[in-house]
Amino acid sequence: MAIVRFLQSDSDITISLRKLNVFMLIAAALISATLFFAMRQTKSMYEDAHAITQQLRESEETSFNLQAASDFLTEECRLFVVTGEKKHLDNYFQEAFVEKRREKSLELIKSKYNNSTAYLELQTAMNGSLFLMVMEYHAARLAVDAYGYNIKDFPNEIQLVQLPQNEASLSPQQKGDIAKAMLFNEEYRRQKKFISNHMMNCVMELERAIWEKQAEVADRLKSTIFIEHVLTVLLIAVLLGIVYLTSRLVIFPLQDCVTLIRKDEKIPVKGAKEIQFLAKTYNEMREANLRQREQLNFEAMHDKLTTLYNRRGFEKLLDNLDLSEAAVLMVDLDKFKSVNDIYGHDIGDKILVKVSKTLLDYFGNDGHVCRLGGDEFVVVMENTTPAVQDQLKKQIDLINKKLKAGADGLPPISVSVGVSFCNGHKNVKSILKLADASLYEAKESGRSNVRFSTEPET
């Protein structure tokens, strides 16, 4: 009947086209509404996927805090046993009973994954760490006697350790030897490995749980995208029957958007008003996401106080530098602890910033300046040979002269420096060990100076 009317007269043709146009407009409106809903769903799924990824990152960092705290306790206890410096045991108890990073990490994971395998693995690692503390208390108790300290100057946890008769009767030297052996023997290492293994199991369980959530979101997203594609094809077919302008303002820009989104590129703001709104929104989200990633990457690689490379950034730097002809300068502030004790940590932080800027002034153009933590700095200079040894010494002398001047109202300070020339050697650990040994020589020889060492040619 429609074809007959179409062939009868011009008036019939007009009515038919009008009806068809109304039908196409209704169809376009319905399809557009459905497509808009699908796009909103896609945006929501994208946000879900982003939130899941963020949750994994935060949970992994939280879990690794337990490992970091356990390693810190081990290091500080070992340093006390080996050096006899009480500050290390103070640091130990500050972490164990004030900072409590292990307990905080466990509590946070529990709040998100209570009774999960990941939480149980982390709890097992925590139990292993607590077991190690018993051994560390014992070793610390022996070291207290070995170094002649008054036991009453130490926390109750150390005072309450009862030494067996066969250990209590030993000489200080023998007690010190036993304490060191306890923290470096095979049993202690096995326990540390036990903690590390359960830590990794926790992380793997977290990744598995997050992966399952991501897979679920991906399946939903796949179906939604398929529906979007079908609706887009239908919409193009309908819009092509209305006017060329609609195609130009909606379809072509939308196709460009899909292509650019897949390439993770910025979308040009053009086409219909709705498309421009979507493009602006996507561009703003994309730019915000890029800024957030850049900020996170920067914070992960740089020291917050000085903006220098931190230890992680330093390790990453070493992986990307040619050290065949390079110099490594280990820099340590002289008597910095006394400055903190006398003037306070605020002044200490200002001194650290001043030292950082001074090192950048003298070495920033030719090298990479890093802060490993506390008052430890390191400078890595590429394309540097032992021939510049005298020049380096002059620069370090100038640095110390500037730091001692105190013209900016800050207390005078000086640095000791150990320099290792790679000399064709690429063993990073060996190079750093030589630089550290040179730094020790500089400290022992009166501080505020520099000592050099050169790795034998390979």
VENWO-V573197 format. One record per run of one state. SS is the DSSP state (h for helix, s for strand, l for the rest). FROM is the first residue (numbers start at 1). TO is the last residue. If there is no record, write none. Layout:
ss={SS | SS}
from={FROM | FROM}
to={TO | TO}
//
This chain:
ss={l | h | l | h | l | h | l | h | l | h | l | h | l | h | l | h | l | h | l | h | l | h | l | h | s | l | s | l | h | l | s | l | h | l | h | l | s | l | s | l | h | l | s | l | h | l | s | l}
from={1 | 2 | 9 | 10 | 84 | 86 | 100 | 101 | 114 | 117 | 147 | 151 | 154 | 156 | 160 | 165 | 169 | 172 | 185 | 186 | 241 | 244 | 263 | 273 | 302 | 303 | 309 | 310 | 311 | 321 | 326 | 334 | 336 | 344 | 345 | 364 | 367 | 374 | 376 | 383 | 386 | 406 | 415 | 422 | 428 | 445 | 450 | 455}
to={1 | 8 | 9 | 83 | 85 | 99 | 100 | 113 | 116 | 146 | 150 | 153 | 155 | 159 | 164 | 168 | 171 | 184 | 185 | 240 | 243 | 262 | 272 | 301 | 302 | 308 | 309 | 310 | 320 | 325 | 333 | 335 | 343 | 344 | 363 | 366 | 373 | 375 | 382 | 385 | 405 | 414 | 421 | 427 | 444 | 449 | 454 | 458}
//
